[in-house]
Amino acid sequence: MSETRKLLNDELERLSTDRFRESEKTPLVIVLDNVRSLNNVGSIFRSADAYRVEKIYLCGITAQPPHREIRKTALGATESISWEYVENTIEVIQKLNSSGYQTCAIEQAERSENLFHFSPKLNSKVAIVLGNEVNGVLQEVVDACDTVIELDQYGTKHSLNIAVCAGIVIYDIFNKISPLR
């Protein structure tokens, strides 16, 4: 077996926070609807940074930076990713819909579309909505979205951890719409 040397952090040629803020972004917005876990919020910030997501909206009971528990998993991504707190998730969805975003609830629902088969509208901007760890995305929020995307699962549990789910969806949509790839 050949030896493969791991790269050092300074060999990865990552952007500085200032250059990141000025750089081109993936036309993807994340909306967190009443997410309870601060560690999940931080992890989602970190995944959003990895794929240059445009913005994160924190809604309802979702905690906001700065917070020690968010910082622990975000590892500085709260400084690079643009974010905003809006109490009412429906207001955010309406704003995104009127701004030309294709809004997608990530949820298990009737007539949901499998993520693998999801094809964003041509030249579209996409917003994904992820919900509470126990109750998911509120029904009224699901109703306000353009579509519902579901990740197929084959085990005994009813859902994935929200941060894991977010990472999968962000990566998949990045590969479908990002000008950076």
C-alpha positions in Angstrom: 0.0 0.0 0.0 1.4 3.4 -0.9 1.9 6.0 1.7 -0.3 9.1 1.6 0.7 12.1 3.6 -2.0 14.1 5.2 -1.9 17.8 4.2 -1.1 20.4 6.9 -3.7 23.1 7.5 -1.6 25.8 5.9 -1.3 23.6 2.7 -5.1 23.7 2.3 -5.1 27.2 0.9 -8.4 28.2 2.7 -9.7 31.7 2.5 -9.3 34.2 5.3 -12.6 35.3 7.0 -12.4 38.6 5.2 -11.8 37.1 1.8 -14.6 34.6 2.5 -17.0 37.4 3.2 -16.1 39.0 -0.2 -16.1 35.8 -2.2 -18.7 34.4 -4.5 -21.3 32.3 -2.7 -23.3 29.3 -3.5 -26.9 30.6 -4.1 -28.2 28.6 -1.1 -29.8 29.8 2.1 -30.4 27.8 5.2 -33.4 28.4 7.5 -33.4 26.8 10.9 -36.9 26.5 12.3 -36.9 26.2 16.1 -33.7 24.1 16.4 -33.0 23.3 20.0 -29.5 22.1 20.1 -26.8 24.7 20.1 -24.3 22.0 19.0 -26.5 21.3 15.9 -26.6 25.1 15.1 -22.8 25.3 15.3 -22.3 22.2 13.1 -24.7 23.7 10.5 -22.7 26.9 10.5 -19.5 24.9 9.9 -21.1 22.9 7.0 -22.4 26.2 5.5 -18.9 27.6 5.6 -17.4 24.6 3.9 -19.7 25.1 0.9 -19.9 28.9 0.9 -23.6 29.1 1.7 -25.0 32.6 1.2 -26.8 33.0 4.5 -28.4 31.3 7.5 -31.7 32.4 9.1 -32.1 31.5 12.7 -35.9 31.4 13.6 -38.1 30.9 16.7 -36.2 29.3 19.6 -33.1 28.7 17.6 -30.1 30.1 19.5 -27.9 32.8 18.1 -24.2 33.5 18.2 -22.2 34.4 20.2 -22.7 31.4 22.4 -20.1 29.0 23.8 -21.9 25.9 22.8 -22.4 27.1 19.2 -18.7 28.2 19.0 -17.6 24.8 20.1 -18.8 23.1 17.0 -18.8 26.1 14.5 -15.1 26.6 15.0 -15.2 30.2 13.8 -17.8 29.7 11.1 -20.2 32.2 12.8 -17.7 34.9 11.8 -17.6 34.0 8.1 -21.2 33.0 7.4 -23.8 35.8 7.1 -26.7 35.1 9.5 -29.8 36.8 10.8 -32.3 36.1 13.5 -36.0 36.4 12.6 -38.6 35.2 15.1 -41.2 34.1 12.6 -40.1 31.5 10.1 -43.1 32.1 7.8 -41.9 35.7 7.3 -38.5 34.4 6.1 -40.1 31.9 3.7 -42.4 34.6 2.3 -39.4 37.0 1.8 -37.3 34.2 0.1 -40.2 33.2 -2.1 -40.7 36.8 -3.3 -36.9 37.1 -3.8 -36.9 34.2 -6.3 -35.7 31.4 -4.1 -37.0 27.9 -4.5 -38.0 27.1 -0.9 -37.6 23.5 0.2 -38.7 22.0 3.5 -36.5 19.1 4.5 -39.1 16.8 6.0 -40.9 13.4 5.7 -44.2 14.2 4.1 -46.8 13.0 1.6 -45.7 13.8 -2.0 -42.1 14.7 -0.8 -39.3 14.5 -3.4 -36.3 12.3 -2.8 -33.1 14.4 -2.5 -31.4 12.2 -5.0 -34.1 13.1 -7.6 -34.5 16.7 -6.6 -33.6 19.0 -9.5 -33.5 22.7 -8.7 -35.2 25.0 -11.2 -32.8 26.2 -13.8 -30.7 29.2 -12.6 -32.5 29.1 -9.3 -31.5 30.1 -5.9 -32.4 27.5 -3.2 -33.5 27.8 0.4 -33.7 24.8 2.6 -35.6 24.7 5.8 -34.6 22.4 8.6 -36.7 21.9 11.7 -36.8 21.1 15.4 -35.0 17.9 16.4 -38.2 16.3 17.8 -41.1 17.9 15.8 -39.4 18.7 12.5 -40.4 21.6 10.4 -43.7 23.2 11.5 -46.6 22.2 9.2 -47.4 25.8 8.4 -43.8 26.3 7.3 -44.0 23.1 5.1 -47.2 24.5 3.6 -45.4 27.8 2.8 -42.5 26.1 0.9 -42.4 25.4 -2.8 -41.5 21.7 -2.3 -40.6 19.1 0.3 -37.4 17.1 0.1 -36.9 13.9 1.9 -33.8 11.8 2.5 -34.5 8.1 2.1 -33.6 5.9 5.1 -33.5 2.2 5.7 -32.8 1.7 9.4 -35.0 1.6 12.5 -34.8 5.3 13.4 -37.3 7.8 12.1 -34.9 10.5 11.2 -31.3 11.6 11.0 -29.6 14.1 13.3 -30.4 17.6 11.9 -26.7 18.5 11.6 -26.0 15.3 9.7 -29.1 15.8 7.5 -28.0 19.4 6.8 -24.5 18.4 5.8 -25.9 15.8 3.3 -28.4 18.3 1.8 -26.0 21.2 1.6 -23.4 19.0 -0.2 -26.0 17.6 -2.6 -27.4 21.0 -3.5 -24.0 22.6 -3.7 -23.1 20.0 -6.4 -26.3 20.8 -8.3 -26.2 24.6 -8.3 -22.9 26.1 -7.1 -20.8 28.1 -9.6 -17.8 27.2 -7.4 -17.7 23.5 -8.4 
